[in-house]
Amino acid sequence: MPVVKARESDINLLARLLRAEAEGEGTQGMLMVGNIGINRIRANCSDFKGIRTIPQMIYQPHAFEAVIHGYFYQGAREKERSLARRAVNGHRLWPAKFSLWYFRPPGDCPSQSTFCRKI
């Protein structure tokens, strides 16, 4: 059951965001970006007060690098649409389970850390 309302056009829009923001990070990274977006819609706090829909979340000023810098142009593929549906249906992964922001530091994760994940 969806945790936010989403039409098929919303799923496609979210899928485009997943691809633009995290295609190079694989399935897990794209799903975590979806988690962050859905959390922002559900939170109604901080910078995300009044954000109630997927388009509002994606096009919020200064929210996503892909939208800001113009690489939010590629169409959604079925892989990304499937991940977008999973995020809308409430499938969340740690550490993005309740996160509202994400940050990917430059460089590789330290080999001794089992908790460091690129997202």
N, CA, C and O atoms as CSV, one atom per row, in Angstrom:
chain,resi,resn,atom,element,x,y,z
A,1,MET,N,N,0.834,-1.176,0.000
A,1,MET,CA,C,0.000,0.000,0.000
A,1,MET,C,C,0.886,1.249,0.000
A,1,MET,O,O,1.812,1.344,0.805
A,2,PRO,N,N,0.615,2.195,-0.883
A,2,PRO,CA,C,1.457,3.391,-0.981
A,2,PRO,C,C,1.465,4.223,0.304
A,2,PRO,O,O,0.449,4.338,0.990
A,3,VAL,N,N,2.619,4.795,0.613
A,3,VAL,CA,C,2.729,5.676,1.770
A,3,VAL,C,C,2.543,7.137,1.370
A,3,VAL,O,O,2.342,7.993,2.232
A,4,VAL,N,N,2.607,7.430,0.069
A,4,VAL,CA,C,2.250,8.735,-0.485
A,4,VAL,C,C,1.429,8.490,-1.747
A,4,VAL,O,O,1.581,7.465,-2.412
A,5,LYS,N,N,0.566,9.436,-2.065
A,5,LYS,CA,C,-0.232,9.318,-3.278
A,5,LYS,C,C,0.659,9.515,-4.487
A,5,LYS,O,O,1.500,10.413,-4.520
A,6,ALA,N,N,0.461,8.660,-5.483
A,6,ALA,CA,C,1.284,8.770,-6.684
A,6,ALA,C,C,0.528,8.226,-7.887
A,6,ALA,O,O,0.078,7.081,-7.903
A,7,ARG,N,N,0.403,9.083,-8.889
A,7,ARG,CA,C,-0.127,8.642,-10.177
A,7,ARG,C,C,1.026,8.065,-10.983
A,7,ARG,O,O,2.184,8.164,-10.577
A,8,GLU,N,N,0.718,7.471,-12.107
A,8,GLU,CA,C,1.777,6.906,-12.948
A,8,GLU,C,C,2.748,7.994,-13.404
A,8,GLU,O,O,3.946,7.737,-13.520
A,9,SER,N,N,2.257,9.191,-13.662
A,9,SER,CA,C,3.151,10.290,-14.056
A,9,SER,C,C,4.110,10.654,-12.913
A,9,SER,O,O,5.253,11.037,-13.163
A,10,ASP,N,N,3.648,10.536,-11.662
A,10,ASP,CA,C,4.515,10.785,-10.507
A,10,ASP,C,C,5.594,9.714,-10.395
A,10,ASP,O,O,6.750,10.013,-10.096
A,11,ILE,N,N,5.206,8.466,-10.635
A,11,ILE,CA,C,6.177,7.356,-10.610
A,11,ILE,C,C,7.255,7.598,-11.662
A,11,ILE,O,O,8.442,7.423,-11.388
A,12,ASN,N,N,6.848,7.997,-12.858
A,12,ASN,CA,C,7.828,8.264,-13.920
A,12,ASN,C,C,8.751,9.419,-13.554
A,12,ASN,O,O,9.950,9.362,-13.825
A,13,LEU,N,N,8.210,10.457,-12.947
A,13,LEU,CA,C,9.017,11.599,-12.534
A,13,LEU,C,C,10.026,11.194,-11.459
A,13,LEU,O,O,11.200,11.557,-11.537
A,14,LEU,N,N,9.569,10.444,-10.458
A,14,LEU,CA,C,10.471,9.962,-9.411
A,14,LEU,C,C,11.527,9.034,-10.004
A,14,LEU,O,O,12.691,9.091,-9.609
A,15,ALA,N,N,11.139,8.193,-10.932
A,15,ALA,CA,C,12.089,7.281,-11.577
A,15,ALA,C,C,13.167,8.061,-12.333
A,15,ALA,O,O,14.339,7.685,-12.297
A,16,ARG,N,N,12.785,9.133,-13.011
A,16,ARG,CA,C,13.771,9.982,-13.689
A,16,ARG,C,C,14.748,10.577,-12.682
A,16,ARG,O,O,15.946,10.666,-12.951
A,17,LEU,N,N,14.234,10.988,-11.514
A,17,LEU,CA,C,15.107,11.540,-10.482
A,17,LEU,C,C,16.093,10.483,-9.983
A,17,LEU,O,O,17.279,10.768,-9.821
A,18,LEU,N,N,15.607,9.267,-9.741
A,18,LEU,CA,C,16.490,8.192,-9.272
A,18,LEU,C,C,17.622,7.966,-10.260
A,18,LEU,O,O,18.781,7.819,-9.873
A,19,ARG,N,N,17.273,7.939,-11.543
A,19,ARG,CA,C,18.287,7.717,-12.575
A,19,ARG,C,C,19.283,8.878,-12.609
A,19,ARG,O,O,20.493,8.658,-12.662
A,20,ALA,N,N,18.776,10.107,-12.579
A,20,ALA,CA,C,19.648,11.271,-12.689
A,20,ALA,C,C,20.557,11.442,-11.468
A,20,ALA,O,O,21.719,11.822,-11.606
A,21,GLU,N,N,20.035,11.165,-10.296
A,21,GLU,CA,C,20.803,11.378,-9.063
A,21,GLU,C,C,21.742,10.223,-8.724
A,21,GLU,O,O,22.804,10.446,-8.144
A,22,ALA,N,N,21.366,8.985,-9.078
A,22,ALA,CA,C,22.132,7.857,-8.519
A,22,ALA,C,C,22.297,6.667,-9.452
A,22,ALA,O,O,22.557,5.561,-8.979
A,23,GLU,N,N,22.158,6.852,-10.747
A,23,GLU,CA,C,22.314,5.708,-11.657
A,23,GLU,C,C,23.657,5.006,-11.451
A,23,GLU,O,O,23.728,3.778,-11.481
A,24,GLY,N,N,24.703,5.773,-11.247
A,24,GLY,CA,C,26.034,5.199,-11.049
A,24,GLY,C,C,26.217,4.499,-9.716
A,24,GLY,O,O,27.222,3.819,-9.508
A,25,GLU,N,N,25.265,4.654,-8.811
A,25,GLU,CA,C,25.357,4.031,-7.487
A,25,GLU,C,C,24.589,2.720,-7.408
A,25,GLU,O,O,24.543,2.093,-6.350
A,26,GLY,N,N,23.992,2.303,-8.502
A,26,GLY,CA,C,23.311,1.013,-8.542
A,26,GLY,C,C,21.928,1.035,-7.914
A,26,GLY,O,O,21.419,2.081,-7.512
A,27,THR,N,N,21.343,-0.138,-7.843
A,27,THR,CA,C,19.981,-0.304,-7.342
A,27,THR,C,C,19.826,0.235,-5.926
A,27,THR,O,O,18.865,0.948,-5.638
A,28,GLN,N,N,20.744,-0.092,-5.054
A,28,GLN,CA,C,20.646,0.338,-3.661
A,28,GLN,C,C,20.708,1.863,-3.560
A,28,GLN,O,O,19.913,2.461,-2.834
A,29,GLY,N,N,21.623,2.490,-4.263
A,29,GLY,CA,C,21.742,3.936,-4.231
A,29,GLY,C,C,20.503,4.630,-4.771
A,29,GLY,O,O,20.049,5.625,-4.206
A,30,MET,N,N,19.953,4.108,-5.866
A,30,MET,CA,C,18.743,4.715,-6.421
A,30,MET,C,C,17.565,4.558,-5.478
A,30,MET,O,O,16.770,5.485,-5.322
A,31,LEU,N,N,17.439,3.390,-4.843
A,31,LEU,CA,C,16.338,3.202,-3.896
A,31,LEU,C,C,16.486,4.136,-2.695
A,31,LEU,O,O,15.491,4.648,-2.182
A,32,MET,N,N,17.707,4.357,-2.250
A,32,MET,CA,C,17.908,5.270,-1.125
A,32,MET,C,C,17.561,6.703,-1.489
A,32,MET,O,O,17.028,7.431,-0.651
A,33,VAL,N,N,17.844,7.128,-2.705
A,33,VAL,CA,C,17.415,8.462,-3.141
A,33,VAL,C,C,15.885,8.530,-3.117
A,33,VAL,O,O,15.312,9.542,-2.714
A,34,GLY,N,N,15.233,7.457,-3.547
A,34,GLY,CA,C,13.774,7.395,-3.455
A,34,GLY,C,C,13.294,7.479,-2.017
A,34,GLY,O,O,12.301,8.147,-1.727
A,35,ASN,N,N,13.995,6.803,-1.115
A,35,ASN,CA,C,13.653,6.871,0.312
A,35,ASN,C,C,13.715,8.305,0.822
A,35,ASN,O,O,12.805,8.764,1.514
A,36,ILE,N,N,14.779,9.005,0.483
A,36,ILE,CA,C,14.957,10.385,0.921
A,36,ILE,C,C,13.796,11.244,0.412
A,36,ILE,O,O,13.222,12.034,1.162
A,37,GLY,N,N,13.463,11.082,-0.859
A,37,GLY,CA,C,12.377,11.869,-1.442
A,37,GLY,C,C,11.035,11.604,-0.777
A,37,GLY,O,O,10.304,12.541,-0.455
A,38,ILE,N,N,10.714,10.349,-0.572
A,38,ILE,CA,C,9.439,9.996,0.066
A,38,ILE,C,C,9.428,10.486,1.512
A,38,ILE,O,O,8.401,10.961,1.996
A,39,ASN,N,N,10.561,10.375,2.205
A,39,ASN,CA,C,10.644,10.894,3.577
A,39,ASN,C,C,10.381,12.392,3.614
A,39,ASN,O,O,9.741,12.885,4.543
A,40,ARG,N,N,10.865,13.120,2.618
A,40,ARG,CA,C,10.642,14.562,2.574
A,40,ARG,C,C,9.161,14.887,2.423
A,40,ARG,O,O,8.677,15.851,3.016
A,41,ILE,N,N,8.449,14.111,1.652
A,41,ILE,CA,C,7.009,14.326,1.478
A,41,ILE,C,C,6.278,14.037,2.779
A,41,ILE,O,O,5.366,14.774,3.156
A,42,ARG,N,N,6.663,12.989,3.455
A,42,ARG,CA,C,5.968,12.564,4.674
A,42,ARG,C,C,6.330,13.397,5.899
A,42,ARG,O,O,5.555,13.444,6.854
A,43,ALA,N,N,7.487,14.056,5.893
A,43,ALA,CA,C,7.989,14.710,7.100
A,43,ALA,C,C,7.212,15.964,7.492
A,43,ALA,O,O,6.859,16.124,8.661
A,44,ASN,N,N,6.946,16.836,6.559
A,44,ASN,CA,C,6.273,18.110,6.831
A,44,ASN,C,C,6.969,18.881,7.950
A,44,ASN,O,O,6.317,19.396,8.859
A,45,CYS,N,N,8.281,18.955,7.876
A,45,CYS,CA,C,9.058,19.697,8.863
A,45,CYS,C,C,10.270,20.322,8.190
A,45,CYS,O,O,10.554,20.050,7.023
A,46,SER,N,N,10.974,21.149,8.924
A,46,SER,CA,C,12.219,21.754,8.482
A,46,SER,C,C,12.049,22.407,7.109
A,46,SER,O,O,11.134,23.206,6.910
A,47,ASP,N,N,12.913,22.076,6.181
A,47,ASP,CA,C,12.862,22.639,4.831
A,47,ASP,C,C,11.725,22.056,4.000
A,47,ASP,O,O,11.511,22.486,2.867
A,48,PHE,N,N,11.009,21.105,4.530
A,48,PHE,CA,C,10.035,20.352,3.736
A,48,PHE,C,C,8.594,20.567,4.170
A,48,PHE,O,O,7.724,19.759,3.844
A,49,LYS,N,N,8.328,21.646,4.902
A,49,LYS,CA,C,6.948,21.980,5.272
A,49,LYS,C,C,6.164,22.284,4.008
A,49,LYS,O,O,6.613,23.047,3.153
A,50,GLY,N,N,5.000,21.686,3.898
A,50,GLY,CA,C,4.133,21.937,2.756
A,50,GLY,C,C,4.457,21.133,1.512
A,50,GLY,O,O,3.762,21.257,0.503
A,51,ILE,N,N,5.488,20.318,1.559
A,51,ILE,CA,C,5.819,19.445,0.429
A,51,ILE,C,C,4.932,18.211,0.550
A,51,ILE,O,O,5.148,17.387,1.439
A,52,ARG,N,N,3.950,18.068,-0.314
A,52,ARG,CA,C,2.984,16.983,-0.185
A,52,ARG,C,C,2.947,16.044,-1.381
A,52,ARG,O,O,2.327,14.983,-1.301
A,53,THR,N,N,3.590,16.399,-2.484
A,53,THR,CA,C,3.526,15.573,-3.689
A,53,THR,C,C,4.928,15.307,-4.231
A,53,THR,O,O,5.888,15.989,-3.875
A,54,ILE,N,N,5.020,14.326,-5.076
A,54,ILE,CA,C,6.308,14.004,-5.711
A,54,ILE,C,C,6.807,15.173,-6.561
A,54,ILE,O,O,7.980,15.530,-6.442
A,55,PRO,N,N,5.983,15.787,-7.411
A,55,PRO,CA,C,6.499,16.938,-8.172
A,55,PRO,C,C,6.965,18.096,-7.273
A,55,PRO,O,O,7.991,18.713,-7.560
A,56,GLN,N,N,6.237,18.398,-6.202
A,56,GLN,CA,C,6.678,19.451,-5.285
A,56,GLN,C,C,8.026,19.112,-4.675
A,56,GLN,O,O,8.887,19.981,-4.540
A,57,MET,N,N,8.211,17.854,-4.307
A,57,MET,CA,C,9.473,17.415,-3.697
A,57,MET,C,C,10.619,17.528,-4.699
A,57,MET,O,O,11.695,18.017,-4.352
A,58,ILE,N,N,10.407,17.089,-5.919
A,58,ILE,CA,C,11.482,17.088,-6.921
A,58,ILE,C,C,11.855,18.506,-7.348
A,58,ILE,O,O,13.034,18.827,-7.493
A,59,TYR,N,N,10.856,19.340,-7.547
A,59,TYR,CA,C,11.116,20.688,-8.055
A,59,TYR,C,C,11.264,21.742,-6.960
A,59,TYR,O,O,11.282,22.937,-7.255
A,60,GLN,N,N,11.369,21.318,-5.710
A,60,GLN,CA,C,11.631,22.273,-4.640
A,60,GLN,C,C,12.978,22.939,-4.940
A,60,GLN,O,O,13.951,22.251,-5.246
A,61,PRO,N,N,13.040,24.275,-4.855
A,61,PRO,CA,C,14.296,24.959,-5.176
A,61,PRO,C,C,15.482,24.429,-4.366
A,61,PRO,O,O,15.393,24.244,-3.152
A,62,HIS,N,N,16.580,24.193,-5.060
A,62,HIS,CA,C,17.852,23.790,-4.460
A,62,HIS,C,C,17.817,22.406,-3.815
A,62,HIS,O,O,18.662,22.103,-2.973
A,63,ALA,N,N,16.859,21.564,-4.192
A,63,ALA,CA,C,16.711,20.268,-3.527
A,63,ALA,C,C,17.595,19.177,-4.122
A,63,ALA,O,O,18.181,18.389,-3.379
A,64,PHE,N,N,17.701,19.117,-5.447
A,64,PHE,CA,C,18.445,18.025,-6.079
A,64,PHE,C,C,19.406,18.559,-7.129
A,64,PHE,O,O,19.031,19.371,-7.975
A,65,GLU,N,N,20.638,18.099,-7.068
A,65,GLU,CA,C,21.668,18.512,-8.013
A,65,GLU,C,C,21.264,18.240,-9.462
A,65,GLU,O,O,21.541,19.052,-10.345
A,66,ALA,N,N,20.627,17.131,-9.705
A,66,ALA,CA,C,20.250,16.772,-11.079
A,66,ALA,C,C,19.302,17.796,-11.685
A,66,ALA,O,O,19.406,18.114,-12.869
A,67,VAL,N,N,18.392,18.306,-10.893
A,67,VAL,CA,C,17.443,19.307,-11.373
A,67,VAL,C,C,18.140,20.659,-11.510
A,67,VAL,O,O,17.925,21.368,-12.493
A,68,ILE,N,N,18.957,21.014,-10.549
A,68,ILE,CA,C,19.654,22.302,-10.546
A,68,ILE,C,C,20.598,22.423,-11.738
A,68,ILE,O,O,20.637,23.462,-12.398
A,69,HIS,N,N,21.361,21.363,-12.015
A,69,HIS,CA,C,22.426,21.427,-13.017
A,69,HIS,C,C,22.031,20.867,-14.384
A,69,HIS,O,O,22.880,20.741,-15.267
A,70,GLY,N,N,20.769,20.535,-14.563
A,70,GLY,CA,C,20.282,20.193,-15.892
A,70,GLY,C,C,20.561,18.792,-16.394
A,70,GLY,O,O,20.528,18.575,-17.605
A,71,TYR,N,N,20.831,17.840,-15.537
A,71,TYR,CA,C,20.966,16.473,-16.032
A,71,TYR,C,C,19.803,15.604,-15.597
A,71,TYR,O,O,19.948,14.405,-15.360
A,72,PHE,N,N,18.655,16.234,-15.499
A,72,PHE,CA,C,17.400,15.571,-15.165
A,72,PHE,C,C,16.558,15.459,-16.444
A,72,PHE,O,O,15.386,15.836,-16.462
A,73,TYR,N,N,17.158,14.949,-17.484
A,73,TYR,CA,C,16.497,14.931,-18.779
A,73,TYR,C,C,16.249,13.530,-19.327
A,73,TYR,O,O,15.434,13.364,-20.233
A,74,GLN,N,N,16.929,12.532,-18.801
A,74,GLN,CA,C,16.788,11.182,-19.338
A,74,GLN,C,C,15.453,10.582,-18.931
A,74,GLN,O,O,14.952,10.828,-17.834
A,75,GLY,N,N,14.883,9.791,-19.835
A,75,GLY,CA,C,13.629,9.110,-19.541
A,75,GLY,C,C,13.815,7.995,-18.521
A,75,GLY,O,O,14.920,7.493,-18.316
A,76,ALA,N,N,12.730,7.630,-17.900
A,76,ALA,CA,C,12.755,6.528,-16.931
A,76,ALA,C,C,12.701,5.198,-17.655
A,76,ALA,O,O,11.979,5.037,-18.640
A,77,ARG,N,N,13.465,4.260,-17.161
A,77,ARG,CA,C,13.407,2.886,-17.665
A,77,ARG,C,C,12.606,2.056,-16.666
A,77,ARG,O,O,12.309,2.518,-15.565
A,78,GLU,N,N,12.263,0.856,-17.046
A,78,GLU,CA,C,11.452,0.018,-16.150
A,78,GLU,C,C,12.172,-0.256,-14.832
A,78,GLU,O,O,11.523,-0.354,-13.791
A,79,LYS,N,N,13.484,-0.382,-14.853
A,79,LYS,CA,C,14.245,-0.605,-13.610
A,79,LYS,C,C,13.995,0.532,-12.622
A,79,LYS,O,O,13.700,0.289,-11.452
A,80,GLU,N,N,14.113,1.775,-13.094
A,80,GLU,CA,C,13.906,2.917,-12.209
A,80,GLU,C,C,12.443,3.053,-11.798
A,80,GLU,O,O,12.158,3.421,-10.658
A,81,ARG,N,N,11.511,2.762,-12.705
A,81,ARG,CA,C,10.089,2.820,-12.348
A,81,ARG,C,C,9.771,1.803,-11.251
A,81,ARG,O,O,8.997,2.093,-10.338
A,82,SER,N,N,10.362,0.625,-11.341
A,82,SER,CA,C,10.156,-0.397,-10.315
A,82,SER,C,C,10.690,0.082,-8.959
A,82,SER,O,O,10.040,-0.106,-7.931
A,83,LEU,N,N,11.860,0.694,-8.964
A,83,LEU,CA,C,12.436,1.219,-7.720
A,83,LEU,C,C,11.591,2.366,-7.172
A,83,LEU,O,O,11.407,2.472,-5.959
A,84,ALA,N,N,11.078,3.222,-8.050
A,84,ALA,CA,C,10.214,4.324,-7.614
A,84,ALA,C,C,8.952,3.774,-6.959
A,84,ALA,O,O,8.513,4.287,-5.929
A,85,ARG,N,N,8.363,2.733,-7.551
A,85,ARG,CA,C,7.167,2.120,-6.951
A,85,ARG,C,C,7.486,1.535,-5.579
A,85,ARG,O,O,6.690,1.657,-4.648
A,86,ARG,N,N,8.650,0.900,-5.456
A,86,ARG,CA,C,9.047,0.346,-4.153
A,86,ARG,C,C,9.149,1.451,-3.111
A,86,ARG,O,O,8.676,1.284,-1.986
A,87,ALA,N,N,9.757,2.573,-3.469
A,87,ALA,CA,C,9.894,3.693,-2.526
A,87,ALA,C,C,8.522,4.248,-2.154
A,87,ALA,O,O,8.256,4.508,-0.980
A,88,VAL,N,N,7.660,4.430,-3.133
A,88,VAL,CA,C,6.310,4.952,-2.875
A,88,VAL,C,C,5.524,3.995,-1.989
A,88,VAL,O,O,4.693,4.427,-1.191
A,89,ASN,N,N,5.781,2.700,-2.127
A,89,ASN,CA,C,5.085,1.695,-1.324
A,89,ASN,C,C,5.717,1.493,0.053
A,89,ASN,O,O,5.301,0.610,0.803
A,90,GLY,N,N,6.707,2.296,0.382
A,90,GLY,CA,C,7.240,2.265,1.739
A,90,GLY,C,C,8.446,1.378,1.968
A,90,GLY,O,O,8.854,1.201,3.116
A,91,HIS,N,N,9.042,0.805,0.914
A,91,HIS,CA,C,10.245,-0.013,1.092
A,91,HIS,C,C,11.424,0.922,1.357
A,91,HIS,O,O,11.814,1.701,0.487
A,92,ARG,N,N,11.985,0.842,2.557
A,92,ARG,CA,C,13.074,1.729,2.950
A,92,ARG,C,C,14.280,0.915,3.381
A,92,ARG,O,O,14.159,-0.170,3.950
A,93,LEU,N,N,15.456,1.477,3.090
A,93,LEU,CA,C,16.721,0.843,3.440
A,93,LEU,C,C,17.487,1.716,4.421
A,93,LEU,O,O,17.453,2.943,4.335
A,94,TRP,N,N,18.175,1.077,5.348
A,94,TRP,CA,C,19.078,1.795,6.226
A,94,TRP,C,C,20.316,2.154,5.412
A,94,TRP,O,O,20.754,1.313,4.627
A,95,PRO,N,N,20.891,3.292,5.532
A,95,PRO,CA,C,20.684,4.344,6.501
A,95,PRO,C,C,19.684,5.418,6.043
A,95,PRO,O,O,19.520,6.429,6.726
A,96,ALA,N,N,19.032,5.217,4.928
A,96,ALA,CA,C,18.098,6.229,4.419
A,96,ALA,C,C,16.683,6.044,4.956
A,96,ALA,O,O,15.767,6.764,4.559
A,97,LYS,N,N,16.507,5.099,5.840
A,97,LYS,CA,C,15.166,4.743,6.319
A,97,LYS,C,C,14.365,5.951,6.796
A,97,LYS,O,O,13.183,6.064,6.470
A,98,PHE,N,N,14.968,6.844,7.550
A,98,PHE,CA,C,14.278,8.032,8.047
A,98,PHE,C,C,14.997,9.327,7.655
A,98,PHE,O,O,14.663,10.393,8.172
A,99,SER,N,N,15.960,9.250,6.765
A,99,SER,CA,C,16.776,10.407,6.402
A,99,SER,C,C,16.027,11.389,5.512
A,99,SER,O,O,15.168,11.007,4.718
A,100,LEU,N,N,16.371,12.659,5.664
A,100,LEU,CA,C,15.816,13.718,4.818
A,100,LEU,C,C,16.858,14.287,3.861
A,100,LEU,O,O,16.505,14.993,2.916
A,101,TRP,N,N,18.125,13.992,4.090
A,101,TRP,CA,C,19.213,14.457,3.242
A,101,TRP,C,C,20.163,13.299,3.006
A,101,TRP,O,O,20.161,12.313,3.743
A,102,TYR,N,N,20.973,13.434,1.970
A,102,TYR,CA,C,22.049,12.483,1.747
A,102,TYR,C,C,23.274,13.244,1.277
A,102,TYR,O,O,23.186,14.343,0.730
A,103,PHE,N,N,24.406,12.627,1.507
A,103,PHE,CA,C,25.675,13.242,1.167
A,103,PHE,C,C,26.615,12.132,0.761
A,103,PHE,O,O,26.751,11.133,1.467
A,104,ARG,N,N,27.253,12.302,-0.356
A,104,ARG,CA,C,28.245,11.337,-0.798
A,104,ARG,C,C,29.600,12.031,-0.805
A,104,ARG,O,O,29.888,12.832,-1.694
A,105,PRO,N,N,30.427,11.727,0.181
A,105,PRO,CA,C,31.746,12.350,0.210
A,105,PRO,C,C,32.601,11.847,-0.948
A,105,PRO,O,O,32.374,10.749,-1.454
A,106,PRO,N,N,33.573,12.634,-1.367
A,106,PRO,CA,C,34.439,12.191,-2.458
A,106,PRO,C,C,35.321,11.028,-2.027
A,106,PRO,O,O,35.615,10.866,-0.843
A,107,GLY,N,N,35.735,10.234,-2.981
A,107,GLY,CA,C,36.664,9.145,-2.719
A,107,GLY,C,C,35.976,7.853,-2.346
A,107,GLY,O,O,34.754,7.788,-2.212
A,108,ASP,N,N,36.790,6.829,-2.182
A,108,ASP,CA,C,36.284,5.511,-1.835
A,108,ASP,C,C,36.034,5.397,-0.338
A,108,ASP,O,O,36.630,6.115,0.465
A,109,CYS,N,N,35.152,4.496,0.014
A,109,CYS,CA,C,34.900,4.224,1.424
A,109,CYS,C,C,36.121,3.528,2.019
A,109,CYS,O,O,36.772,2.736,1.338
A,110,PRO,N,N,36.434,3.812,3.268
A,110,PRO,CA,C,37.552,3.105,3.906
A,110,PRO,C,C,37.261,1.606,3.966
A,110,PRO,O,O,36.142,1.207,4.288
A,111,SER,N,N,38.232,0.797,3.665
A,111,SER,CA,C,38.027,-0.651,3.608
A,111,SER,C,C,37.664,-1.245,4.961
A,111,SER,O,O,36.980,-2.268,5.007
A,112,GLN,N,N,38.095,-0.642,6.064
A,112,GLN,CA,C,37.812,-1.201,7.379
A,112,GLN,C,C,36.387,-0.914,7.857
A,112,GLN,O,O,35.956,-1.479,8.862
A,113,SER,N,N,35.658,-0.057,7.167
A,113,SER,CA,C,34.321,0.327,7.625
A,113,SER,C,C,33.254,-0.519,6.930
A,113,SER,O,O,33.156,-0.512,5.703
A,114,THR,N,N,32.466,-1.237,7.703
A,114,THR,CA,C,31.368,-1.997,7.118
A,114,THR,C,C,30.108,-1.155,7.007
A,114,THR,O,O,29.141,-1.572,6.369
A,115,PHE,N,N,30.104,0.032,7.622
A,115,PHE,CA,C,28.907,0.873,7.601
A,115,PHE,C,C,28.970,1.946,6.518
A,115,PHE,O,O,27.961,2.599,6.251
A,116,CYS,N,N,30.101,2.141,5.901
A,116,CYS,CA,C,30.227,3.176,4.890
A,116,CYS,C,C,29.633,2.672,3.569
A,116,CYS,O,O,30.052,1.641,3.043
A,117,ARG,N,N,28.684,3.390,3.058
A,117,ARG,CA,C,28.066,3.036,1.795
A,117,ARG,C,C,28.003,4.281,0.927
A,117,ARG,O,O,27.681,5.366,1.411
A,118,LYS,N,N,28.303,4.128,-0.328
A,118,LYS,CA,C,28.135,5.233,-1.268
A,118,LYS,C,C,26.675,5.275,-1.664
A,118,LYS,O,O,26.105,4.261,-2.066
A,119,ILE,N,N,26.066,6.447,-1.553
A,119,ILE,CA,C,24.687,6.609,-2.010
A,119,ILE,C,C,24.567,7.848,-2.860
A,119,ILE,O,O,23.480,8.162,-3.343
